[in-house]
């Protein structure tokens, strides 16, 4: 599966784009649309083109991994987009090990949808921006 144009726009809207690296709430150096990792640190500066290119690369990588994780179960486009948004934000390792994925793979749509709301904390503290994002992801997952 591939993310829909609406799904990509959704992710971008919640990630925002910063062309100068900053430390996020978890103290991770971040640039562009939530990009982290090698080469991103204090002083990193990107052009809008570089941020857009990295977003597409990161999105494609996560699409491939998510597709592999849900290939054996029924998944709607809305569900895929919502799970991709969560995985983009929390990382594929955390998503792969999540109860949300287990419930989705078992076909328990309402139980999977409820799991989005558990991913609203950074360092044990509830973050209102994550509450809004997870609520929106849950509604997207449910097709609402």
C-alpha positions as YAML, in Angstrom:
chain: A
units: angstrom
residues:
- id: 1
  name: UNK
  ca: [0.00, 0.00, 0.00]
- id: 2
  name: UNK
  ca: [0.95, 3.63, -0.38]
- id: 3
  name: UNK
  ca: [-0.07, 6.61, 1.67]
- id: 4
  name: UNK
  ca: [-2.83, 8.67, 0.08]
- id: 5
  name: UNK
  ca: [-2.22, 12.33, -0.80]
- id: 6
  name: UNK
  ca: [-4.55, 13.22, 2.08]
- id: 7
  name: UNK
  ca: [-2.57, 10.99, 4.43]
- id: 8
  name: UNK
  ca: [0.74, 12.63, 3.47]
- id: 9
  name: UNK
  ca: [-0.82, 16.06, 3.93]
- id: 10
  name: UNK
  ca: [-2.17, 14.97, 7.32]
- id: 11
  name: UNK
  ca: [1.28, 13.86, 8.49]
- id: 12
  name: UNK
  ca: [2.90, 17.07, 7.25]
- id: 13
  name: UNK
  ca: [0.29, 19.18, 9.02]
- id: 14
  name: UNK
  ca: [1.03, 17.59, 12.39]
- id: 15
  name: UNK
  ca: [4.80, 17.35, 11.96]
- id: 16
  name: UNK
  ca: [5.23, 20.91, 10.71]
- id: 17
  name: UNK
  ca: [8.41, 21.86, 8.89]
- id: 18
  name: UNK
  ca: [11.40, 23.47, 10.48]
- id: 19
  name: UNK
  ca: [14.43, 24.09, 8.29]
- id: 20
  name: UNK
  ca: [16.80, 24.60, 11.23]
- id: 21
  name: UNK
  ca: [17.41, 21.62, 13.52]
- id: 22
  name: UNK
  ca: [15.88, 21.78, 16.99]
- id: 23
  name: UNK
  ca: [15.58, 19.43, 19.93]
- id: 24
  name: UNK
  ca: [12.07, 18.00, 20.18]
- id: 25
  name: UNK
  ca: [10.32, 17.31, 23.49]
- id: 26
  name: UNK
  ca: [12.30, 14.09, 23.83]
- id: 27
  name: UNK
  ca: [15.57, 16.04, 23.30]
- id: 28
  name: UNK
  ca: [16.11, 14.42, 19.88]
- id: 29
  name: UNK
  ca: [17.63, 16.61, 17.17]
- id: 30
  name: UNK
  ca: [14.99, 17.04, 14.48]
- id: 31
  name: UNK
  ca: [14.79, 18.86, 11.15]
- id: 32
  name: UNK
  ca: [12.33, 19.20, 8.29]
- id: 33
  name: UNK
  ca: [9.11, 17.25, 8.78]
- id: 34
  name: UNK
  ca: [10.19, 15.42, 11.92]
- id: 35
  name: UNK
  ca: [13.32, 13.85, 10.44]
- id: 36
  name: UNK
  ca: [15.87, 12.50, 12.93]
- id: 37
  name: UNK
  ca: [19.02, 10.42, 12.78]
- id: 38
  name: UNK
  ca: [22.48, 10.55, 11.27]
- id: 39
  name: UNK
  ca: [23.46, 13.97, 9.96]
- id: 40
  name: UNK
  ca: [20.88, 15.89, 11.97]
- id: 41
  name: UNK
  ca: [22.18, 17.84, 14.94]
- id: 42
  name: UNK
  ca: [22.90, 21.27, 16.28]
- id: 43
  name: UNK
  ca: [23.48, 23.63, 13.38]
- id: 44
  name: UNK
  ca: [21.80, 21.48, 10.70]
- id: 45
  name: UNK
  ca: [20.02, 23.68, 8.16]
- id: 46
  name: UNK
  ca: [18.00, 22.47, 5.18]
- id: 47
  name: UNK
  ca: [16.35, 24.10, 2.23]
- id: 48
  name: UNK
  ca: [12.65, 23.48, 1.67]
- id: 49
  name: UNK
  ca: [13.61, 21.19, -1.19]
- id: 50
  name: UNK
  ca: [15.86, 19.13, 1.11]
- id: 51
  name: UNK
  ca: [13.08, 18.87, 3.71]
- id: 52
  name: UNK
  ca: [10.57, 17.78, 1.06]
- id: 53
  name: UNK
  ca: [12.97, 15.18, -0.35]
- id: 54
  name: UNK
  ca: [13.73, 13.75, 3.09]
- id: 55
  name: UNK
  ca: [10.01, 13.61, 3.92]
- id: 56
  name: UNK
  ca: [9.31, 11.58, 0.78]
- id: 57
  name: UNK
  ca: [12.24, 9.25, 1.47]
- id: 58
  name: UNK
  ca: [11.21, 8.69, 5.10]
- id: 59
  name: UNK
  ca: [7.57, 8.21, 4.09]
- id: 60
  name: UNK
  ca: [8.46, 5.65, 1.44]
- id: 61
  name: UNK
  ca: [10.63, 3.69, 3.85]
- id: 62
  name: UNK
  ca: [7.85, 3.54, 6.43]
- id: 63
  name: UNK
  ca: [5.23, 2.69, 3.76]
- id: 64
  name: UNK
  ca: [7.24, -0.37, 2.77]
- id: 65
  name: UNK
  ca: [7.64, -1.55, 6.34]
- id: 66
  name: UNK
  ca: [4.00, -0.91, 7.25]
- id: 67
  name: UNK
  ca: [2.81, -2.68, 4.10]
- id: 68
  name: UNK
  ca: [4.84, -5.71, 5.13]
- id: 69
  name: UNK
  ca: [3.34, -5.62, 8.65]
- id: 70
  name: UNK
  ca: [-0.28, -5.55, 7.40]
- id: 71
  name: UNK
  ca: [0.02, -7.61, 4.23]
- id: 72
  name: UNK
  ca: [-1.86, -10.55, 5.73]
- id: 73
  name: UNK
  ca: [-4.83, -8.60, 7.09]
- id: 74
  name: UNK
  ca: [-7.59, -6.43, 5.71]
- id: 75
  name: UNK
  ca: [-6.57, -2.76, 5.84]
- id: 76
  name: UNK
  ca: [-8.47, 0.20, 4.43]
- id: 77
  name: UNK
  ca: [-6.72, 3.24, 3.03]
- id: 78
  name: UNK
  ca: [-7.83, 5.30, 6.05]
- id: 79
  name: UNK
  ca: [-6.46, 2.69, 8.43]
- id: 80
  name: UNK
  ca: [-3.16, 2.55, 6.56]
- id: 81
  name: UNK
  ca: [-2.81, 6.35, 6.54]
- id: 82
  name: UNK
  ca: [-3.61, 6.61, 10.26]
- id: 83
  name: UNK
  ca: [-1.19, 3.85, 11.23]
- id: 84
  name: UNK
  ca: [1.49, 5.36, 9.00]
- id: 85
  name: UNK
  ca: [1.05, 8.71, 10.72]
- id: 86
  name: UNK
  ca: [1.50, 7.08, 14.11]
- id: 87
  name: UNK
  ca: [4.49, 5.03, 12.95]
- id: 88
  name: UNK
  ca: [6.07, 8.11, 11.37]
- id: 89
  name: UNK
  ca: [5.82, 9.89, 14.71]
- id: 90
  name: UNK
  ca: [6.74, 7.14, 17.19]
- id: 91
  name: UNK
  ca: [9.12, 5.13, 15.01]
- id: 92
  name: UNK
  ca: [8.68, 1.81, 13.28]
- id: 93
  name: UNK
  ca: [10.18, -0.25, 16.13]
- id: 94
  name: UNK
  ca: [7.66, 1.07, 18.65]
- id: 95
  name: UNK
  ca: [4.84, 0.66, 16.15]
- id: 96
  name: UNK
  ca: [5.87, -2.88, 15.21]
- id: 97
  name: UNK
  ca: [5.72, -3.91, 18.88]
- id: 98
  name: UNK
  ca: [2.48, -2.03, 19.62]
- id: 99
  name: UNK
  ca: [-0.79, -3.43, 20.88]
- id: 100
  name: UNK
  ca: [-2.44, -1.30, 18.21]
- id: 101
  name: UNK
  ca: [-0.81, -3.34, 15.44]
- id: 102
  name: UNK
  ca: [-1.63, -6.61, 17.21]
- id: 103
  name: UNK
  ca: [-5.31, -5.62, 17.51]
- id: 104
  name: UNK
  ca: [-5.43, -4.44, 13.89]
- id: 105
  name: UNK
  ca: [-3.89, -7.69, 12.64]
- id: 106
  name: UNK
  ca: [-6.46, -9.62, 14.70]
- id: 107
  name: UNK
  ca: [-9.29, -7.67, 13.04]
- id: 108
  name: UNK
  ca: [-10.33, -5.88, 16.22]
- id: 109
  name: UNK
  ca: [-10.93, -2.47, 14.68]
- id: 110
  name: UNK
  ca: [-12.48, -0.71, 17.68]
- id: 111
  name: UNK
  ca: [-9.80, -2.03, 20.06]
- id: 112
  name: UNK
  ca: [-7.05, -1.02, 17.63]
- id: 113
  name: UNK
  ca: [-8.60, 2.45, 17.25]
- id: 114
  name: UNK
  ca: [-8.66, 2.92, 21.02]
- id: 115
  name: UNK
  ca: [-4.91, 2.24, 21.16]
- id: 116
  name: UNK
  ca: [-4.07, 5.45, 19.29]
- id: 117
  name: UNK
  ca: [-5.02, 7.43, 22.38]
- id: 118
  name: UNK
  ca: [-2.33, 5.71, 24.48]
- id: 119
  name: UNK
  ca: [0.48, 7.33, 22.47]
- id: 120
  name: UNK
  ca: [0.07, 10.85, 23.90]
- id: 121
  name: UNK
  ca: [3.06, 11.20, 26.22]
- id: 122
  name: UNK
  ca: [6.68, 12.29, 26.09]
- id: 123
  name: UNK
  ca: [8.83, 11.29, 29.05]
- id: 124
  name: UNK
  ca: [5.68, 10.22, 30.90]
- id: 125
  name: UNK
  ca: [3.90, 13.55, 30.52]
- id: 126
  name: UNK
  ca: [0.76, 14.06, 28.42]
- id: 127
  name: UNK
  ca: [1.37, 16.49, 25.54]
- id: 128
  name: UNK
  ca: [-1.75, 18.25, 24.22]
- id: 129
  name: UNK
  ca: [-0.40, 18.32, 20.66]
- id: 130
  name: UNK
  ca: [-0.13, 14.53, 20.78]
- id: 131
  name: UNK
  ca: [-3.63, 14.24, 22.26]
- id: 132
  name: UNK
  ca: [-4.95, 16.19, 19.24]
- id: 133
  name: UNK
  ca: [-2.91, 14.16, 16.78]
- id: 134
  name: UNK
  ca: [-3.88, 10.80, 18.25]
- id: 135
  name: UNK
  ca: [-7.55, 11.76, 18.34]
- id: 136
  name: UNK
  ca: [-7.35, 12.76, 14.66]
- id: 137
  name: UNK
  ca: [-5.48, 9.54, 13.78]
- id: 138
  name: UNK
  ca: [-8.09, 7.47, 15.61]
- id: 139
  name: UNK
  ca: [-10.91, 9.16, 13.71]
- id: 140
  name: UNK
  ca: [-9.07, 8.66, 10.42]
- id: 141
  name: UNK
  ca: [-8.52, 4.99, 11.25]
- id: 142
  name: UNK
  ca: [-12.26, 4.60, 11.86]
- id: 143
  name: UNK
  ca: [-13.07, 6.40, 8.61]
- id: 144
  name: UNK
  ca: [-14.74, 9.31, 10.37]
...
